[in-house]
Amino acid sequence: MLATRWPEAFTDPAWAWEPKWDGIRALVYADGDTMEIRSRRGNDLGDAYPELLDGRVRRPTVLDGEIVALDAAGRPSFGRLQRRMNLRSPRLVAAARRDTPVSYVVFDVLFDGEEVIGEPWSDRRRRLEAIDLSAPMIRTDVYDSGDVLWATIVEQGLEGVVGKRRASPYRPGVRSRDWRKVTRYLTVRAVVGGFTRGDGGRAATFGSLLLGLWDGDGLRFIGAVGSGFDDAGLVAIRSALDDMRTDRSPFHPDPSLPRNATWVEPRLVAMVRVRGWTGTGHLREPTFEGFTDDPATAITLAVEGAGADGATGS
């Protein structure tokens, strides 16, 4: 179940509020003895995050939550989590596990000896509170007031909040207004369709990534992101881009596209933090935060483009 973007937090007795965790969504399947953890796409994440399998749930259960990496202050850091993503070698995973351990923050239960997705959120929450979780599994806190939680989130510099209608069932695969996410910064997923040449110290890598959203059979250009990369990331990303080069632009014709662009096959999905959208439908002050494993074909104007030239994404 996915949350709909919402402009601001609010307080209503029919709603409960949770912190928005800056991590990777995942489901945990436990039967009392063994445990599996899988991504939204069904990929097994146990080899990538083996410490999560150290947790134990003593009865057959399916949990919904977020894999997070906490910083020294105990706050979720997607930048730290990036160090753990896409590692394949057991040696590298073991080293990363020591340097950047992860936790699993649980916020819902889908199976508790029986399927419970049809129960109201409030009943599922009571079930979740009764489940004995062990480290590195953490049960998220819940608040009655969205306004009070929002003030705390802003004060502590965290990502945002999620409001959940107490009477809401769990709707797998549905982006519902029964769950509403409010972020301090808007986070947009976008498809990488090309890049520009770099200057100076970035002459050997790239200047910016050209981003778009699928609109029909092509990408609608929504801007370029050139900040948020570290030196190692620039080199690694440029290597991946070179492997995806193509002579054909994946974008719809747009006079604002850079003339010196190099096109790539539209396979990479970038996550970009922005201040919002410009009046011309481009990202405002974008900062690169990382790549996701979401399928590029799902990153459409309708889904991600709320605020882009009047588009109505959810």
C-alpha positions in Angstrom: 0.0 0.0 0.0 1.4 3.4 -1.0 0.7 6.9 0.3 -0.5 9.9 -1.6 1.4 13.1 -1.4 -0.3 15.8 0.7 0.5 19.5 1.1 0.5 19.7 4.9 0.0 17.7 8.1 -3.2 18.1 10.1 -4.8 16.9 13.3 -8.0 14.8 13.2 -9.2 12.1 15.6 -9.9 9.8 12.6 -6.2 9.9 11.7 -2.9 8.7 13.2 0.6 9.9 12.3 4.0 8.3 12.0 7.5 9.7 11.0 8.3 9.1 7.4 11.4 6.9 7.2 14.0 7.6 4.7 14.9 4.1 3.5 14.0 1.1 1.3 10.5 -0.3 1.6 10.4 -4.1 2.3 8.2 -6.9 3.5 9.4 -9.4 6.1 8.0 -13.0 6.1 8.5 -14.9 9.3 7.3 -18.3 10.5 8.9 -18.4 13.9 12.1 -20.1 12.8 13.2 -18.5 9.5 12.7 -15.1 8.0 12.8 -13.6 4.5 12.9 -10.0 3.6 11.8 -8.9 0.1 11.7 -5.6 -1.8 8.5 -4.1 -3.3 9.4 -5.9 -6.5 9.7 -9.2 -4.7 13.5 -9.4 -4.8 15.2 -11.3 -1.9 17.2 -8.8 0.2 18.6 -11.2 2.7 22.1 -11.4 1.1 22.3 -7.7 0.9 21.2 -7.0 4.5 22.0 -10.2 6.3 21.8 -8.6 9.8 18.1 -8.2 9.4 17.8 -12.0 9.3 19.1 -12.0 12.9 15.8 -10.7 14.1 13.2 -13.1 15.2 9.4 -13.1 15.2 8.0 -16.1 17.1 4.9 -16.7 15.1 3.9 -16.7 11.4 3.8 -13.1 10.4 4.1 -10.8 7.4 5.4 -7.3 8.3 5.6 -4.1 6.3 8.3 -1.6 7.0 11.4 0.2 5.9 15.1 -0.7 5.8 17.0 2.3 7.3 20.6 3.3 8.1 20.8 5.5 11.1 23.4 8.3 11.6 25.3 9.1 14.8 22.3 11.0 16.1 19.9 8.1 15.4 18.3 9.8 12.4 17.7 7.8 9.2 20.2 8.7 6.5 19.5 7.7 2.9 23.1 8.8 2.1 24.4 6.2 4.5 22.0 3.6 3.2 23.4 4.1 -0.3 26.7 2.6 0.9 24.8 -0.7 1.4 22.8 -0.7 -1.9 23.7 -2.7 -4.9 26.5 -4.6 -3.2 26.9 -8.2 -4.5 30.2 -9.5 -3.1 29.8 -11.3 0.3 33.1 -9.7 1.3 31.9 -6.2 0.5 28.6 -6.8 2.2 30.3 -8.0 5.3 32.6 -4.9 5.4 29.6 -2.6 4.8 27.6 -4.4 7.5 30.4 -3.5 10.0 30.7 0.1 8.9 27.0 0.9 8.1 24.6 -1.4 9.9 20.9 -1.2 9.0 17.7 -1.6 10.9 14.1 -2.6 9.9 11.4 -0.1 11.0 8.1 -1.9 11.2 4.8 0.1 10.6 2.2 -2.5 9.6 1.3 -6.2 9.8 -0.4 -8.0 6.9 -0.5 -11.5 8.3 -0.6 -12.5 12.0 -1.5 -16.2 12.1 -4.2 -15.2 9.6 -4.6 -12.6 6.9 -5.4 -9.2 8.5 -5.3 -6.8 5.5 -9.1 -6.3 5.7 -8.9 -5.1 9.3 -8.9 -1.4 10.1 -5.4 0.2 10.6 -6.2 0.7 14.3 -6.8 -3.1 14.8 -3.6 -4.0 12.8 -1.7 -1.5 14.9 -2.9 -3.3 18.1 -1.7 -6.5 16.6 1.7 -5.0 15.8 2.1 -3.7 19.3 1.5 -7.3 20.6 4.2 -8.8 18.4 7.5 -9.4 20.2 10.2 -7.9 17.9 13.9 -8.3 18.4 16.8 -6.2 17.2 17.5 -5.0 14.6 13.7 -4.6 14.1 12.1 -1.5 15.5 8.4 -0.6 15.8 7.6 2.9 14.6 6.0 5.3 17.0 2.5 6.7 16.4 1.1 10.1 17.2 -2.4 11.5 17.4 -1.5 15.0 16.2 0.0 15.5 12.8 0.7 19.2 13.6 2.7 18.3 16.7 4.7 15.6 14.9 5.4 17.9 12.0 6.9 20.5 14.3 9.2 17.9 15.8 10.2 16.6 12.3 11.1 20.1 11.2 13.0 20.8 14.4 15.1 17.6 14.0 15.6 18.0 10.3 13.9 14.7 9.4 12.2 13.8 6.1 8.5 14.1 6.8 5.4 12.4 8.2 2.7 9.9 7.1 -0.9 10.2 8.1 -3.1 7.0 8.2 -6.8 6.9 8.4 -7.5 4.7 11.5 -10.4 2.9 9.8 -8.5 2.1 6.6 -7.9 -1.5 5.5 -4.5 -2.4 3.9 -4.8 -2.2 0.1 -1.8 -4.0 -1.5 -0.4 -2.2 -4.5 -2.8 0.7 -4.2 -1.7 4.4 -3.8 -4.5 5.5 -1.5 -5.6 8.8 0.1 -6.1 6.8 3.2 -2.4 7.1 3.6 -1.0 10.6 3.1 2.7 11.6 3.1 3.9 15.1 3.8 7.6 15.8 3.2 9.8 18.7 4.1 11.3 18.6 0.7 9.5 17.1 -2.3 11.2 13.9 -3.5 10.7 13.0 -7.1 11.7 9.9 -9.0 12.8 10.5 -12.5 14.2 8.6 -15.4 17.7 9.4 -16.6 17.7 10.0 -20.4 21.0 11.6 -20.9 23.9 13.7 -19.5 25.9 16.8 -20.2 29.7 17.1 -20.4 31.5 18.2 -17.2 33.9 21.1 -16.8 37.0 21.5 -14.7 37.3 18.8 -12.1 34.3 17.0 -13.6 35.6 17.0 -17.2 36.2 13.2 -17.0 32.7 12.4 -15.6 29.7 14.6 -16.4 28.1 17.9 -15.6 24.5 16.9 -14.9 22.0 14.1 -15.5 19.0 14.9 -17.8 15.7 13.8 -16.2 12.3 13.0 -17.6 9.0 11.3 -16.9 7.2 9.0 -19.3 4.4 10.8 -21.1 3.2 8.5 -23.8 6.0 7.0 -25.9 8.7 9.4 -24.8 10.1 11.2 -21.8 8.9 14.7 -20.9 12.0 16.7 -19.9 11.7 18.0 -16.3 15.2 19.4 -15.8 18.8 18.5 -15.0 20.5 17.6 -11.7 24.2 18.4 -11.2 24.5 18.6 -7.4 24.5 15.9 -4.7 27.2 13.7 -6.2 30.5 12.7 -4.5 33.7 12.0 -6.5 33.4 8.2 -6.3 29.7 8.5 -7.4 30.6 10.6 -10.4 33.1 8.0 -11.7 30.8 5.1 -11.1 27.7 6.8 -12.6 29.7 7.9 -15.7 30.8 4.3 -16.2 27.2 3.1 -16.1 26.1 5.9 -18.4 28.7 4.9 -21.0 27.3 1.4 -21.1 23.9 2.8 -21.9 24.8 5.3 -24.6 22.4 5.6 -27.6 22.2 7.9 -30.6 18.5 8.5 -30.2 17.0 10.9 -27.7 14.4 9.3 -25.4 12.8 12.7 -24.8 10.0 14.5 -26.6 11.3 17.5 -28.5 11.9 20.3 -26.1 13.8 23.6 -26.7 15.1 23.6 -23.1 17.1 20.4 -23.6 20.8 21.1 -23.6 22.4 21.0 -27.1 25.5 19.2 -26.0 23.6 16.3 -24.5 24.7 12.7 -24.7 21.7 10.3 -24.8 21.4 7.1 -22.8 18.9 4.3 -22.8 16.2 5.3 -20.2 16.8 2.5 -17.7 18.1 4.3 -14.6 15.7 5.8 -12.1 17.1 8.7 -10.0 15.6 10.0 -6.7 15.9 13.8 -6.6 15.1 16.2 -3.7 13.6 19.4 -4.9 12.0 22.6 -3.6 9.1 22.1 -5.9 8.3 22.8 -9.6 8.9 25.9 -11.7 6.1 27.5 -13.7 7.4 25.8 -16.8 7.2 22.3 -15.3 10.9 21.8 -14.4 12.4 20.8 -11.1 13.3 23.6 -8.7 16.7 23.4 -7.0 17.2 19.6 -7.6 19.7 17.6 -5.6 20.6 14.0 -6.4 19.9 11.6 -3.6 20.5 8.2 -5.2 19.1 5.6 -7.5 16.1 3.3 -6.9 15.4 -0.2 -8.2 12.0 0.9 -9.4 11.2 -0.1 -13.0 11.8 2.9 -15.3 8.5 2.2 -17.2 6.6 3.0 -14.0 8.0 6.5 -13.6 5.3 8.5 -15.4 4.1 12.0 -15.6 0.8 10.9 -14.0 2.5 9.3 -11.0 5.4 11.6 -10.3 4.5 14.9 -12.0 2.1 16.5 -9.4 2.9 20.2 -9.8 4.6 20.0 -13.1 2.6 22.3 -15.4 -0.7 21.4 -13.8 -0.1 17.7 -13.9 -2.1 15.8 -11.3 0.2 12.9 -10.1 -0.5 11.1 -6.9 
